[in-house]
Structures are given as C-alpha cells and as structure tokens.
Amino acid sequence: MQDKEKILVIDDEEPTLNMFELFLQAYGFEVVTATSGEQGLELFKSCHPAIVLTDIKMPGMDGLQVLKKIKEMRPGTEVIVITGHGDMDLAIRALNLDATDFINKPIGRENLEKALARARERIALSKAKQKEITLKIENGKAIINICGHVNALSASILNDTFQNSLLNNVQKLVYVFKKSTTINGAGIAALSEIFTQARKKGLEIFVVNLPENFQKVFQVLGLNKKVCMVDKIEHIDKNKH
C-alpha cells in the first residue's frame, strides 16, 4: 500500500483546521495540524511534509516567519499561504520569500484544489527533473514554455531565451505557462525587466494561460499593462497588442 502524501496545516483557528482536515483527507492526504507557528515548525521537523499550508496572520510567529524558516530548512517544500481577502501586499511578500502559492479568505474549495494541484504537479516535475523553461521559434514568434517554479535561478535562463529570440528577429514573445507554474518575487522581477526591454525594442508580448492568482499579482504590479493576456496560444493572432 502506497503511503499517503503528508500535508501540514498551520492555523490558530480550530474551526478552520477542522475544515481543512476534512477537505484534505478527502483529497487523499495524511493531514497534520498545528495551532501556532511555533508548533507548526516543530511538527515540520519531525514529520517532513511535502506541502505546508499556513495562515499568514497568527499570534506569535506569523506565517511569513514560518515560511522563511521552512525554506531555510528545506527549500524544496511547497508552501501555500493563506491571506485575507484582497490582501495582495502580504501575498506578494510571501512570494518574495519563495512561497509556492497563495489563497485568499474566505477559502473556496475550487481555489484550494487549484493550489494543491499546482503544488502536487511541481513535486512531480521536480522528481522527473523536467526542463522548466524551453524556447521554440515559430512563424516570427518566440514561444517560451514555462512550468515549475520561476525564481532567481530562472532569471538567467529567461534572459538567455530572450537574447536568443532577438537573434532570431522575432516580432512576438509568447510566454506559455502551465497551470502548475508558480512565480516568486525574483521571478517576477526577471520577467518585468525582460518585458521592459522587449517593449523598448518594439516587440509584442503575450502571456498565455497564466494562473489566476498570478494574474492578480501582475495587475497589482502593473505588468498587465506591458503584455497581452490570452487564454490560449491560438488566440494570439486574433489580438492586437
């Protein structure tokens, strides 16, 4: 019998923990719960979960502090943070600390499922050691396929794909995101710099299938003004940037 995936949930509200426990057990996880950041870190050290779900606002050690400690101990852990409704500043701070994803309160089942699916797929990608960023030149377009986690380590690869695209005299940059993709602050900064350079050179920039959470981040940071967002690559030629 295959062992269940372990997930650690940290929240100071018992009703919220109970809700998560019911949902996550139904999704096939072995659920470990903690009512404080301090307790959560102790359990993390002993049970080694692949995924951690933590509230940001808690008495004592808050979720950002928990996130930072977990990433220091095991950088590969997928950490999903829970933020207040519309609290994008905290969400972006969490992404800068290398959070995998974020979900807003009140927590909807669909958003939780999407975040878990992204975390699970990223774990599978890591195990399979798939290449996360690939470039294909096609009909005057540079198509950059992105999966996994876009972070500081991705910056040089993203820049290389941009420079290769320029050498091929493309007119359009097309960034195609898998649904499992997540982006931290360093990754967002790298993309922002490339978008700025591309615009100066007169290139059109398209972002395809960016997960909804990160569309919100792009909007807050104004990146949506530099690119054209589309759902499918087939829609590119129907849009004028």
N, C-alpha and C positions, 0 to 999 in steps of 0.2 A: 504494500500500500504506500502510495506516494505521500510524503509529508506535506502538510498544508503550508502555504506561504504565511509568514508571520508579519503582522502589522501592529505597530504601537500607536495608540491614540492617546493624546495628552490634552486634557481639558479640565478646568476647575469646576465645571457644572455637571453634576451626576446625571441629570436627565439627558443631557447631550451625549455623554458617554454611553448611556444605555441605548440611545437611538443608534449611535454608530456601531455598537456591538451587535445589535440585531441585523442591521444592514450588511455589515462586513462579514459576519458569519454566513449570511445567505449568499454572499459572493464567493465563498469558499476560503476565507482567510481564517487563520488562527489569530484571535484578537487578544492583545494585551493592553490594559488600560492604566492610566495614571492620572491623578487629580492635581498634579503640580509639575512644574518644570523640573524641579529637583528630583522628584520621584521618577519622572519620565527618564531622566538621564541614567539613574541607577538601573532601571529596568532595561534600558537600551544596552548598557554594558553587559548585562547578563543574558539577554535573550537574542541579541543580534538580528533585529528585524530588517527585512529588505526595504520596507516602506514605513515612514513615520508620518502621522497626521497630527498636527499640533495647532491649537488655538494660539493666536498672537498675544491677545490681551489677557494676562493672567496675573494674579498677585504673586509677589516674589519674583522668581525667574520667569521672564516672559518668553513668548515663542521665538522672538528673534535671537535671544540669548541661547535658547535651546538649539535652534538651527545652527548657530555658529559653533557651538560645542560639538554637535553631532558631525558637522562637516570637518572639524579638526580631527575627530577620532576616526571616522570612516567616510571619506569624501564621496564614495560611490553610493551612499544611501540616498534613496529617493525620499525627499521631504516635501510634503504638501502642507501649506499653511492655510489657516482659516482666518479670514479677515472680516471686519464689519462691513455692512452694506455700503458699497461705493467708496470704501477706504483704499483708494488706489496708491496713495503715498506709502502706506505700510506694505502693500503688495509689492511695489517696486523696490522698496528697501530689502524685502525678503529675497526677491530675485537677484539683487546685487550680492546677497550672501549665498547665492547658489541654490536657492530653493528650486525644486523641480517644477512646482506649480502652485496655484492658489485657488481657493474657492471662497466665495462671499456668503455671509449670513444674510437671510435665512438660507440654510443649506438645502438645495433641491437635489432630489435623487439623480436626475439626469446629469447635473454638473459634477456630482460626486463620482458617478460612473465614468464620465469622460476623463476626469483627473486620474482615477485608478487605472483606466485603460492605458493612458499615456505612460504612467509610471511602470506598469507591467511590460509594455512594449519596449520601453527604454532598457529595462532589465534584460529582456530577451535579446535586444540589439547588442548590448554590452557583452553578453555571453557569446553571441555569434561573431563578435568582433567585425561587424559590418562597417564599411566605409560610410561615414555620416554625411559627407559633402562631395557631390560629384558634378562635373561640368559636361554639357553636351552643346555643341554648336549646330544650329539647325535653322535654315532659311532666314539668316540675318538676325537670329535670336541666340542669346546665350542662356541656356536653360540650366539653372543651378538647383539640383535636387538636394534637399536638406532633411535629415532625420536625426534622431537622438537629441543631444543637448548642445546648444550653441553657447559657447562660453569663451573665456580668454584664450584657451588653446585652439579655438576655431578661427580666431582672428586672422592668423597668417594664411590659413587655407582659403578663407573667404577673400582675402586680398589677392592671393595668387589666382583664384578663379576670375576675379575682376580684371587683373592685368592681362591674363590670357584672353579674356573676352575682348579687351581693347585691341590686342594684337590681331584678332580675327575680324576687326572692323564691324562689329555688330551694331545694330540700331536699337535693340531692345535687350534689357536684362530681365530675366524671368526667374524669380525665386519661388520654387515649389516646395511647400512644407508638407511633410507627412503629419497626420493627425497626432502622432505621438511626440512631435517635436516640442521642446521647451527652450526658452532663451533666458539667460541671466543678464545682469546689468552690463557685464563686459561684452557679451554677445550683441546686445542691443547697441552699445556704443560703436562696435565694429561695423555693424550694418549701417548705422546712421552716417558714419564717415564715408562709407562706400556710396551710399545714396547721394550724399552731398557732392562728391567728386563726379559721379555719373551725371548728375543734373547739370553741372558746370560744363560737361562735355557734350551736352545735348542729347543724352540717351534717355529713352523711355524706360521706366522701371515698373515692373508688375510683381505683385506679391500674390501668390496663389495658395488658397486653402490654409491660410494662417489660422491656427486655433483661436476660438472666440476670446479666450482670456487675454491672449497676446495682441489681438486686435484692439482691445481696450487700452493696453499699455501703449501701443503705437499712437492711439488717439490722444492720450494724456501727454505724451512727449512730442506730439506734432509730426510724427513720422508719416502718418497717413496723408499729409499734405505733399510729401515728396514722391509718393508712389500711387499706383492704381491698384486697388484691391479687387481681385476676382475670385470666384469660387472654383472655376475650372480653367485649365490651360486653354481649352477650346474657345473660351470667351475673350481671349486677348485681342484677336483681330477684329472683334466687334466693338472694342472700346477705343476711344481716343483719349490719350493722356493729357 
